[in-house]
Amino acid sequence: MAKVQKGQTKITIYPDWCKGCGLCVAFCPGKVLELDPVEGCAKAIREEDCINCGFCELHCPDFAIVITPKDSKGSSEPNEGSKKS
C-alpha cells in the first residue's frame, strides 16, 4: 500500500451494509471513526486525520468500508484520462 499523507484519503461507509459492530472504530489508530448512536452505523467524523492504514477496511466483517486515495485535486473520482474506453 502506498504511503498517503493525512487528508489524502476518502473513506466511504455503506450504511446499509454496516451493522454497527464497532470493529472499525476499535482498530482505527487515528480515531477517525465513531459509531453514530442514532443511525447505528460507523461514521468518518475526522476523515482529514486518516493515515490510510486500511485497518478499518480490513477488519470490517461486512465489507461496508472502502478506503480510496484522493487525486491531486482532492477528489477520489478517477479522472477522464484514466478511464478505459
Secondary structure by P-SEA (a helix, b strand, c coil): ccccccccbbbbbcccccccccccccccccccccccccccccccccccccccccccccccccccbbbbbbccccccccccccccc
